[in-house]
Amino acid sequence: MFMKAEITKLVERVAGTDQFEILVPERDSFGHYSTNVAMRMAKQSGRNPVELARELIVRISAGAPRGVFLKIEAAAPGFINFWLTKEFLQKEGFRALGNKSFGKTNLGRGKKVIFEYSDPNIAKRMHVGHLRATIIGDALANIYEFLGYKVVRWNYIGDWGTQFGKMIVAYKLWGNKVAVQKNPIEELQRLYVKFHEEMERSPDLEERGQEEFKKLEEGNGGNKKLWEWFKRESLREFDRIYQLLGVKFDVTIGEAFYEKGLKKLVADLKSKGVAKESEGSLIVTLEKFGLPPALVQKSDGASLYMTRDIANIKYRLAKYKPVKMFYVVGNEQSLHFEQLFKVAEILKLNKAELKHLKFGLVLDEDGQKFATREGRVVLLDDLINKAMALALEIVDRKNPGLSKKDKEKVARAVGIGALKYNDLKENRHSDVTFNWGQMLNISGNSGPYLQYTYARLASILGKNKKQKTNNKKTKPDFKLLDKKEELDLIRKVLQFPDAISEAHDSLLTSNFSNYLYELASLANRFYETTPVIKEPDVARRGARVGLIQVTNRVIKAGLGLLGIRALGSI
């Protein structure tokens, strides 16, 4: 049941307004749910909010379904607080146990959305900035898919531009085929850096790079073959990293895909009066929207990222007919997307909602931009390897009896989980701090803590199965779950649908991640205070096993939505 939605409907019906919030207080003394509707209404009418809250409570209580609310009370400065009955929690907890699709809805049925994320550049190694785009995009795509949307996961790679002319020159002068095949991106990036170093001594290299790119644009066979090879080798390396991260894409298309149609697009922009010439270049004026002009063609006739992005929108609308398109790209691209979306609006390419899901920087423990000691950007490969190495130390301590192969398998899941959760638990608008100790803390707000909780509960279920003391045909009696720790855990389990719904609406993973942490914390409290296997009463033991089953099912589903593996043991 979506309790927030049910309470919202009840309050709306009584108050005659939707201008309020339904909150989940941190402390039970403030209710299981709370609303600020009386304060909002009092602000408009000038009335005393507590008095108004009391009046609303009378009408809310009269319209509430029987057996749901233990009490509804007013509290200063005007909150209306709701407490659920024990019987309601027991009944709904049992229903959740029997519902294998608990939390899923048909909200997105018949609707298609596109999530664009990751977007690395060909011939360049992926760095820490790509991590944020990749895992945020993947998690949000998972959530939308869980709610019934047809999701198209799109990797829009940077595979076009004058840099490829430079790369071709560098390879022809200093390249080695075997070296590229052995370490594709590392070798190609080395050649690109060497080109710029040599250019300081030989300025004519810049012109040679432009000439080689012009040949590529004109379809020169040799240059095209080299470019395709660079691209193929780079994609192979990207795929290796995506497999490590457990990330998938439905479409991988680069900027070059749109190159052939750009002349017609630019001609259309001119003929429709959308674009005009300015100092030899072609621009779309956006002054009336408070934005600088969008450059769509350079003075030498070359296209730009903006032009290709317009073509990309046209292609997606025609081929996929999405209702929404999400671009998971860093804050630094905010102006570009503001301009792009306005140009799309002018061109009436707004049949789908276009949204830039921006995110902040990755910082080190001192709050500085995350970099190596030499000041270079931190490579994603190095980051993943370090996470897995540190996770292996934890696995060695916790489970020394595992085989080397199993240890490495678990360490990979724990290390990757730590990286992902560290990011996803934060508001994506904020910068994220990398603190290895906190990220891998098995008793704090971390990915490994959630994985450890799941493994801990799975161990109880495994022991219970071995004992074979419960009759499988006997359904767990949740009416026997009347301890505070049991009821608190049921209530948190029942918040799962609301937590997913909130993540969908806000397009943020932070509150959902925090929900999973709170659920895991309550599960551990239950584990530490309530006997299960050692409970002598068979019926009560069966009820507690049922509670663990539904709790672990929610933890596993929640971790899966964040792209993190649930582990049977750590």
N, C-alpha and C positions, 0 to 999 in steps of 0.2 A: 504493500500500500504506500502511496505517496502522501505521507502525513502532512507535509507542508502544503501540498496542493489541496488536500481535503480541508484543512483549517483555513486556508486562503479563501476557498469557496464559501465556507460557512461565515467568515467575517465579512466578506464582500456582500453577501446576501443581506446581512443584518445592518451593516454600516452604510451600504450604498455607495461605496468608493473602493477603488483599487490602489489608492495612494498610501500604501503602508508596507511594512516588511514583516515577514515571519522569521523569527530568529530561534536558534538552538542555544540556550544559555550554557555557559561553562559549568555552572553550579546548579544542582538540583533544587536548591532553595529558591531559585528564581524561576522554577518551572522546567518542564521538559521541552516546552515550546513557549514562545512569547511574541507578542505583537505590539507595535508602537502606534496602532491605528487611532487610539484615543488622543494621543499627543498631536498627531497630524491633523485630526479633525478640530481639536481645541485651538490649534494655531490659526485655523481659518475662522472659527466662530468666536474666539475670545473667551471661551468657557474654561472652567477648571478641569484639567485633563483627568484627574483622579475621579472626580464626580462623574464625568462623561464615561470613563472606563467602567465604573460600577453600573451605570445605566445599560451600557452595551452588554455587559456580562449577563444581565437578566435575560436579554433577548437571545444572546448566543446560547446560553444554557437551555433555553426553551427549544431552540432549533437544532441542538446537537443530537446526534444519534445516541441511543441508550447504551450504557456500558462502556463508552470510550473514555470519558474524562472522569477522573477521580474528583477533581475540583478545578474551578476556574476562579482566579482571584485578581484583584487590582493591586498594583504596587506603585509607590512613588518612583518617578514623577508622572506616572500615567500609563505604565505598562499593563497589559492584560496577560497573565501567566496561566498556562495550561499544564495540568498533570494527567498522565494516562493511568488507567486502572491496571492493576496486576492481571486481571482476567483478560483484558484486551491484549496486553503484551504476550501472555501465554498463548492465546488463540492465534494471534498473527505470527508469532515465532514458529509455531507448529506448521502454519500454512506456508511460511517461507521455506521450511525444511523440505516440504513436499513439492516445492516449485523449482524444478531444475533451471528454469529461465528467470529466476528471481532478479528483478532489476531491469530486465529487458522490456522494451515497449515497441510499438509500431509508429512512434513519432515521426520517423523518417521514411516510412513506407512510400514508395513511388517517387521519392526525391533523390536527386543525384547531386553530390557536392564534389568539388575538386580541392584537394590539399596539395599545395606546392611546398616542398621543403627539401633541405640539404643543399642542392644547387652548387656542387663544387665546380672548379674550373679544370678543364683538360690540361694535362701536363704540369699540374701543380698539386702538391701534397695537401691533403685535408688537414685542417688545424682545429684548435679548440673551439673557434667560432662556429665551425660546421657542426660540432657536437650539439650545441643548443638547438639550432634549426632542425637538425635531424630527429632528435628525441622528442622535442616539443611537438613537431608536426606529426610524428608517428603516434604519439599518445592521443592527441586530439582526433586524429583519423580513426584510431581504435574506438574511442568513445562514441563518435558519430556512427560508426559501423555497428556498434553494440545496440544503438537505439534505432536500428532499422534503415539507415541511409545507405544508398549505393555510393560507396566512396571510391573516387579515383585518386590514387596516390601518385603524384607527379614529381619527377626529378628533372628540373630544368637546368641542364648543364651549360657552363660557359665554354662553347666550342668554336667561337668565331671572333675575329678581330685582328688588328694589325700585329698582335703578339705572335700570331702563328706564322707570319712572314719572318719575324725575327727567329722563331724556333727553327724554321726550315733552313735559314742561313746558317744558324749555329750547328745544326746537324750535318749539313753539307761540309762545313769547315772542320768540325772537331768531333763529330758523332761516331758512335760504334754500335752496330746493330746488336751484337751479343750483349753489350752492357745495358742497352735499353730493354732488351727482352728479360734480362736477369732482374733488374730493378727499374721498371718503367718510369714511374713518376720521379723517383729520386734522380735518375740519370737525366731525364728531360729538364727537370728544374735546374740541375747543375749546368746544363748547356745554356739555359736561358740566363742564368746569373753570369756565366762566362761571357755571353754576348754583350751584356751591359758593361762588364768590366773592360772588355776589349774596345767597346765603343768610345770610351774616354780617350783611348790612344788613337783610334781610327774612326772619326766621326762619320765617315762615309758608310759605315755599317747600317746606320739608321735608314739611309736612303735605300740601301740594298734590301733591308727588311720590308720596306714599303713596296718595293718592286716585286718581291716574291709573293707578298700578300695579294697584290693586284693580279699576278698570274693565277693565284689560287682562285680569286673571285671570277676570273675569266675562264676557269675550268681547265687550266693546264694539267695534263695527265700526271706528270711526275710529282708536282706539288700536291695534287689532290690525293695521290696514292700515299705520300708521306703523311699528310694531315689525317687521313683515315686510319693509318697505322698508329700514329700518336694517340688518336682518340680510342682506338680499340684496346691498346695496351693500358691506357689510363682507366677505362671502364672496368677492365679486368681487375685492376688494383682496387678501385672503389668497391666493387662487388665483394672483394675479400673482407673489407672493413664492414660493409653492411651485414654480411653474414655473421661476423663477430658480434655486432650490435643487435642482431635479430631483427633487422629492419628490411622491409620489402617495398617495392614500387610496382605500380601497374604500367606506368608510362615513363620512359626515359628519353626525352627529346631535348636537343640543344637549340641554341639560337640559329645555327646554320640551317636548320630545317625550314625556316621562314624566309631565307635569303632570296629565293627565286621570286617570291611574290611581292617583294618590297617596292620595286619600281612602280607597280600598279597601285599599291597602297599609297605611296607618296603622290602619285598623279591624282588619285581620288581625293586626297586631302587638299590638294591645290584646286581641283575643279569644283569642289564643294565650298570653297572659300574658308575652310577650316584652318589651313596653313597659309602663311604668307612669307615672302622673302624678306630677309633682314641681313644686310651686309654680306650677301652672297649665300647665306644659310637659309634654311627653311624652319620656321617656328610656328607654334600654336600659341596665340596670345591668351593668357589666363589671368590678366590683370583684374578683371571684374570679380574673380574668385579670391583675390588677395594672394595670388601665386606668381612667381616669375614665369616667363615664357618657357614652353617645353620645346627643346631642340629636336627636330625629327630628321633633319638631313644636314650634314656639314657642307661647307662651301665647296669641297672637292667632290661632292655627290655621294659621299659615303653615308651609309645608314648608321643608326645608333641603337643603343640598348632600348631606348624609348620606342623607336619604330618597330623593333622586333617584338617588344612586349604588346604593342597594339595588335600586331598580326597574330600573336599568341592568343589573345582574348578572342579575336574573331574566329580563329580555328576551333578553340574550345567550345564556344557557343554553338557553332555550326555542327560539330561532330558529337559532342557529349550532352548538350542542352542542360547544363547544370542549373540549379537554383541558387547556388552560392559558389564562390571561388575564394579560397583562403591562401594568402601568401605568407608563409612563415619565414620572415627575413628580418635581420637586425634593425635596430633603431636608426642607424646611420642612413638607411634607405627611405626614411619617412617622406622626404620631399619628393623623391622620384615617384612614389606610389600615390601621393596626393595629386601630382600632375597627371600621372597615368590614368587615374580613375576619373578625373575631370575631362580629360581628352576622350575617354570612353563614353562618358555621359554626353558630351557634345556630339559624338558620332552615333549616339543612340545604341551603344554597345552595353547597355545596362539592364539587359533582360535577367541577368544574374546579379545577386548582391556581391560586390567586390570588397574584400576586407584584408587589410594589411595587419597580420598578427606579429607585431614587432616585439623585440626582446632586447635586454640589456647586455652588458659586457660580462666577461668571465674575469674575476679578480683573484689575486693570490691572498694568502692569509694576512698580509699587511695592507690590503685594500688597493694594491696597485694592479695595473693591467697584467694579466697572467702572461708571463714570458720566461724564456730561459735566462740563465745568468748573463749570457752574451747579449740579451735584449731581443732575441729572435722570438717569433711566435711559437707557441708550444704545439707540436705536431700531434694529431689525434692518435696516430699509431703508438707514439711514446706514452701518451696518457693511458691508453687502454692497457698496454703492457705493464705499466706501473701498477694500475688498479688490480690487475690479475695477480701480479707478484705479491702485493700486500695482502690480497684476499687468500692467497695460498698459505701464508703464514698463519692466518686465522684458522683455516681448515686443518692445518698441521696440529695446531694446539687443541682444537675442539674434537677432532676425529682422527687421531693418529693411526687408527687401524685400517683406514681406507686404502685401497690400492693407489699407486701413483697416478694411474689413468683416471680413476674416479676423483681423486683430489684435484687434479687439473680441471676436470669437467665442472666440479662444484665451484672451484676458485674462479673460473671464467664467469659463471652465472652470478656469483656474489660480487665480483669486481665490476662487471658491467652493470649489475643492479645498483651498486653504490654510486657509480657515475650518473646513472639516469635519475635515481631518486633525489640525489643532491640538487639537481637542477629542477626537477618537476615539483618539488615541495615548495619552491620559491615562486612568488609572483613573477611571471615572465617579463613584466615591465621593469623589474628591478635587476640590478647587477647580481651575479651569483659569485659567492666566495668559495674557493677551493681550499678546504681544510681536510687533509687526508685522515687525521685522527677522528674527526666528527663523522666524516663520510662512511668510515668503516667501523664505527662504534656499534658493537652488537647489542648494546643496552640503551641506545639513544634513538633520536628521531632520524633513522637511516634506513636505507634499503636492506642491509644485512639484518637489522633488527626485525623487520617485517618478515623476511625469509626465515629467520631463526624461529620466530613465533609460529609460523606455519609448520615448520619441521617439528617443533615441540608438540603441537596439537596433533600432527599426523602420527607422531610416536604413540600417543595415547590411543588413537584409533587403531593402530597396528597391534598394540598389546591387547586391546579389547577383542579384536578379531581372533587373536590366537587363543584367548581364554574361552571363547565360544559360550559365554555365560548368558548372552541375551538371545532370546528367541526372535529370529528375523521377522517372523509373522506378527509379533507383538509391536504395535506402534508406540513410539516414545510418548509418555504422558507428560506434556509440558506443564500441566497443572501442578506438578510436583516441584517445579522450578520457582521457588518463592523466596530464596535468599536474595539479599540486595545485590550481591555480585552476579547472580544469575539474571536477575531482572535488568540490571544495568547493561549487561552484555546483550540480552535480547533487544533492548531498546536501541542500542547502537547498531546492531545487525539490521534492524528495520529501517534505519536511516540511509541504507545503501542506495535505494532508488532515488531519493532526494539528492544525495551527494553526486550521483551521475548526472542528474537533471541540471544541477547547478553548474557543473563543469561544462555541460553542453551550452547552457545559456550564456555563461561568462567567457567561454573559450579560454579558461584558466585551469591549470591542473593543481594549483597550490592547495585550495580548500579540499579537493578530493584526496590529495596525498595526506593532508592533515587528518581527514576522516579515517583513513586506513591506519594511521599511527595511533589515533585514539582507540580504534577498534582493537588493534594489537595490544595496546596497554591494558585495556579492560580484560582481554582474553588472558593475558599473563597474570593479572590480578586474580581472575577466576581460577587459573591453573594453580596458583600458589596458596589459595585459601580454601579450595573446595576439592575434596577427594572424588575421584572418578573410578579408577580401577579398584581402589581399596574401599569404595563405598559398599557396605554390606547389604543395603537394601537394593535388590535387583531392579525394581521398577525405577527407583530414583537414579540408579546408575545408568539405566537405559535412557532416561530423560536427559541426563548430563552428556551422555555420548551424542545424543541427537543435537544438543546445543553446540557441541564441538564440531559436529559435521557441518551444520549450517554456517557456523562462524568461519570455518576453514574454507568452505566453498566461496564465501564472500571475499575472504582475503586473497584466495587464488585468482578469482575473477578480477578483483581490483588491481592486483599486481600485474595481471595479464594486460589490462587496459593501459597500464603505464609502460608496458613492454618489458616487464621484469619477470623472470622465471620463479615459480614457487618450487621449493626443493623439499623432498621427503626427509633429507638429513643434511646437516652441515658439519 
